[in-house]
Amino acid sequence: MKFTPPKPFLFETGKRAVLLLHGFTGSSADVRMLGRFLQENNYTAYAPQYKGHGVSPDLLLKTGPSDWWQDVLDAYEHLRELGYQEIAVCGLSLGALFSLKLGFTKPVKGIVSMSAPTKMDSSSPIISGYMDYVRNYKRLEGKSQETIELEMQDYAGKSMDQIAKLKDEINSVIQDIDLIYAPIFVVQGRLDDMVDVDGAKRIYDEVQSNEKHIKYYENSGHVITIDKERKILQDDILQFLDGLDWQV
């Protein structure tokens, strides 16, 4: 089967820019509908595609959090080079973690954190979700179940270093969220089985932003941008963005 790797997208419309960041093992497709919605409402939306994502898991293994964070920084600088001086950031899952990190690393107009991981241990659903991603990819490649399970045993061992680095990245960012002062909107689906739902409240409580909002979506899971309440979410994000103190 031939795969078409997902690509970054840039929807240029208005002078207000929003950086959209996808999650771990995800792709720019996870935030594409949100990007189009923002474009329709006079915002420029740009979403990078992290190295190793949306391609073979073997390529994903060759990358790590430092590579993906560099992709985020490069995307931020790309918007700056295009002339956008005011940038808001909106991230999903790992992208939410990077949105928070960007909030205390670079000047941002506002932050939307969706389904952010706030902790990770050996029993974390993030790990089982990771392995499901690998298994499904191998299934799409047309491999037999026997071959897949043999390869999975090998992959599980090789992925431990990457998973450990991801755990360290989560812990490192979350312990510094009290350095965030930008306006923030914390989003969490009640049906999320991938991250700790209570983590949203921790983020809300610990950031130092004078303007901060939190909302739980009762019928949404982890990838909230494409779930049942996505249109409500889009409207809520637009309301948050429209309320920021843009100079353009």
C-alpha positions as CSV (number, residue, x, y, z in Angstrom):
1,M,0.0,0.0,0.0
2,K,1.3,3.5,-0.9
3,F,1.1,6.1,1.9
4,T,0.9,9.8,1.3
5,P,2.7,11.4,4.3
6,P,0.8,14.3,5.9
7,K,2.3,17.8,5.2
8,P,2.4,21.1,7.0
9,F,-0.3,23.6,5.9
10,L,-0.5,27.3,5.8
11,F,-3.9,29.1,5.4
12,E,-3.1,32.8,5.0
13,T,-5.9,35.2,5.4
14,G,-5.7,37.9,8.1
15,K,-2.8,39.6,9.9
16,R,-3.4,37.6,13.1
17,A,-1.5,34.3,13.1
18,V,-2.3,31.1,15.0
19,L,0.2,28.3,15.2
20,L,-1.6,24.9,15.3
21,L,0.3,22.0,16.9
22,H,-0.7,18.3,16.6
23,G,-0.2,15.5,19.0
24,F,2.2,12.6,19.5
25,T,1.8,10.0,16.7
26,G,-0.7,12.4,15.1
27,S,-0.4,14.7,12.1
28,S,-1.4,18.1,10.9
29,A,-4.7,16.5,9.8
30,D,-5.8,16.6,13.4
31,V,-5.9,20.4,13.4
32,R,-6.8,20.9,9.8
33,M,-10.5,21.5,10.3
34,L,-9.7,24.0,13.0
35,G,-7.3,25.7,10.6
36,R,-9.9,26.1,7.9
37,F,-12.4,27.4,10.4
38,L,-9.9,30.1,11.6
39,Q,-9.1,31.0,8.0
40,E,-12.8,31.5,7.4
41,N,-12.8,33.9,10.3
42,N,-9.9,36.0,9.1
43,Y,-7.0,34.3,10.9
44,T,-3.9,32.9,9.3
45,A,-3.3,29.4,10.5
46,Y,-0.1,27.4,10.2
47,A,0.5,23.8,11.3
48,P,3.9,22.1,11.1
49,Q,4.3,18.3,10.7
50,Y,6.8,16.9,13.3
51,K,9.7,14.8,12.1
52,G,8.9,11.1,12.2
53,H,5.1,11.6,12.4
54,G,2.7,10.3,9.8
55,V,5.3,8.0,8.4
56,S,6.7,4.6,9.2
57,P,7.1,4.0,13.0
58,D,10.7,3.0,12.2
59,L,11.3,6.6,11.2
60,L,9.5,7.9,14.3
61,L,11.9,5.9,16.4
62,K,14.8,7.9,15.0
63,T,13.4,11.1,16.4
64,G,12.5,12.4,19.9
65,P,11.0,15.3,21.8
66,S,14.0,17.6,21.1
67,D,13.4,17.2,17.3
68,W,9.7,17.9,17.6
69,W,10.2,20.9,19.8
70,Q,12.7,22.2,17.2
71,D,9.9,21.8,14.6
72,V,7.7,24.0,16.8
73,L,10.4,26.7,17.1
74,D,11.0,26.6,13.4
75,A,7.3,27.0,12.7
76,Y,7.1,29.9,15.1
77,E,10.1,31.6,13.3
78,H,8.6,30.8,9.9
79,L,5.5,32.9,10.8
80,R,7.7,35.7,12.1
81,E,9.7,35.6,8.8
82,L,6.4,35.9,6.9
83,G,5.8,39.1,8.7
84,Y,3.4,38.0,11.5
85,Q,4.5,39.9,14.7
86,E,1.6,38.6,16.9
87,I,1.2,34.9,17.2
88,A,-1.2,32.8,19.2
89,V,-0.6,29.1,19.7
90,C,-3.2,26.3,19.8
91,G,-2.0,22.8,20.5
92,L,-3.5,19.3,20.9
93,S,-2.0,16.7,23.3
94,L,1.8,16.8,22.8
95,G,1.0,20.0,20.8
96,A,-0.7,21.4,23.9
97,L,2.4,20.6,26.0
98,F,4.5,22.4,23.4
99,S,2.0,25.3,23.4
100,L,2.6,25.7,27.2
101,K,6.3,25.5,26.6
102,L,6.1,28.1,23.9
103,G,4.2,30.3,26.4
104,F,7.3,30.6,28.7
105,T,9.8,30.5,25.9
106,K,8.6,32.9,23.2
107,P,6.2,35.9,23.1
108,V,2.8,34.6,22.3
109,K,-0.5,36.5,22.1
110,G,-2.5,33.7,23.7
111,I,-2.5,29.9,24.3
112,V,-5.1,27.3,23.7
113,S,-4.1,24.0,25.5
114,M,-6.2,21.0,24.4
115,S,-6.0,17.6,26.1
116,A,-2.5,18.3,27.5
117,P,-0.6,15.5,29.2
118,T,0.5,16.5,32.7
119,K,2.1,13.3,33.9
120,M,3.4,10.0,32.5
121,D,4.5,6.7,34.1
122,S,4.9,3.1,33.1
123,S,1.1,2.5,33.1
124,S,0.3,5.6,31.1
125,P,-2.3,5.1,28.3
126,I,0.0,7.2,26.1
127,I,2.4,4.2,25.9
128,S,-0.4,1.7,24.9
129,G,-1.7,4.3,22.5
130,Y,1.8,4.5,21.0
131,M,1.9,0.8,20.5
132,D,-1.5,0.7,19.0
133,Y,-0.4,3.3,16.5
134,V,2.6,1.1,15.5
135,R,0.5,-2.0,15.3
136,N,-2.2,-0.4,13.1
137,Y,0.5,1.1,10.8
138,K,2.0,-2.4,10.3
139,R,-1.5,-3.8,9.7
140,L,-2.0,-1.2,6.9
141,E,1.3,-2.2,5.4
142,G,-0.4,-5.6,4.8
143,K,1.7,-7.6,7.3
144,S,0.4,-10.8,8.8
145,Q,-0.7,-10.9,12.5
146,E,2.2,-13.2,13.3
147,T,4.8,-10.9,11.7
148,I,3.3,-7.9,13.4
149,E,3.5,-9.4,16.9
150,L,7.1,-10.5,16.3
151,E,8.0,-7.0,15.2
152,M,6.1,-5.4,18.0
153,Q,8.3,-7.3,20.6
154,D,11.3,-5.8,19.0
155,Y,9.8,-2.4,18.7
156,A,8.7,-2.3,22.3
157,G,12.3,-2.7,23.4
158,K,13.7,-0.1,21.0
159,S,11.0,2.5,21.9
160,M,11.9,2.6,25.6
161,D,14.5,5.4,25.3
162,Q,12.1,7.5,23.3
163,I,9.3,7.0,25.8
164,A,11.6,7.9,28.7
165,K,12.5,11.1,26.9
166,L,8.9,11.9,26.4
167,K,8.2,11.4,30.1
168,D,11.0,13.7,30.9
169,E,9.7,16.4,28.5
170,I,6.2,16.2,30.1
171,N,7.6,16.6,33.6
172,S,10.0,19.3,32.6
173,V,7.3,21.5,31.0
174,I,4.6,21.0,33.6
175,Q,7.0,22.0,36.5
176,D,7.5,25.4,34.7
177,I,4.0,26.3,33.8
178,D,3.9,28.9,36.6
179,L,6.1,30.9,34.3
180,I,3.2,31.4,31.9
181,Y,1.6,34.9,32.0
182,A,-0.1,35.0,28.5
183,P,-3.9,34.7,28.3
184,I,-4.8,31.0,28.2
185,F,-7.8,28.8,27.4
186,V,-7.5,25.3,28.8
187,V,-9.6,22.7,27.0
188,Q,-10.4,19.1,28.1
189,G,-12.7,16.3,27.0
190,R,-14.4,14.5,29.8
191,L,-14.2,11.2,27.9
192,D,-10.4,11.5,27.3
193,D,-8.8,8.1,28.0
194,M,-5.3,9.1,27.1
195,V,-4.4,11.8,29.6
196,D,-5.4,12.6,33.2
197,V,-8.6,14.7,32.9
198,D,-7.8,16.4,36.2
199,G,-4.6,17.7,34.6
200,A,-6.5,20.5,33.0
201,K,-7.4,22.0,36.4
202,R,-3.8,21.7,37.4
203,I,-2.7,23.8,34.4
204,Y,-5.5,26.3,35.0
205,D,-4.5,26.7,38.7
206,E,-0.8,26.9,38.2
207,V,-0.4,29.3,35.3
208,Q,0.0,32.9,36.4
209,S,-2.1,34.4,33.6
210,N,-4.4,37.3,34.6
211,E,-6.8,36.1,31.9
212,K,-7.4,32.4,32.0
213,H,-10.4,30.1,31.1
214,I,-11.1,26.4,31.4
215,K,-13.8,24.3,29.8
216,Y,-14.6,20.6,29.9
217,Y,-16.5,19.1,26.9
218,E,-18.7,16.4,28.3
219,N,-19.0,14.2,25.1
220,S,-15.5,14.5,23.7
221,G,-12.4,12.3,23.9
222,H,-8.7,12.9,23.4
223,V,-8.6,14.2,19.8
224,I,-11.1,16.8,20.6
225,T,-10.5,18.8,17.4
226,I,-12.3,16.1,15.4
227,D,-14.7,14.8,17.9
228,K,-18.5,15.3,18.4
229,E,-18.2,18.8,20.0
230,R,-15.6,20.2,17.5
231,K,-17.9,22.9,16.2
232,I,-18.7,24.1,19.7
233,L,-14.9,24.0,20.4
234,Q,-14.2,26.0,17.3
235,D,-16.6,28.7,18.3
236,D,-15.1,28.8,21.8
237,I,-11.6,29.1,20.5
238,L,-12.7,31.9,18.1
239,Q,-14.3,33.8,21.0
240,F,-11.1,33.4,23.0
241,L,-8.9,34.6,20.1
242,D,-11.2,37.5,19.3
243,G,-11.0,38.7,22.9
244,L,-7.2,39.0,22.9
245,D,-5.5,42.4,22.7
246,W,-4.3,42.2,19.1
247,Q,-2.6,45.3,17.7
248,V,-3.5,44.4,14.1
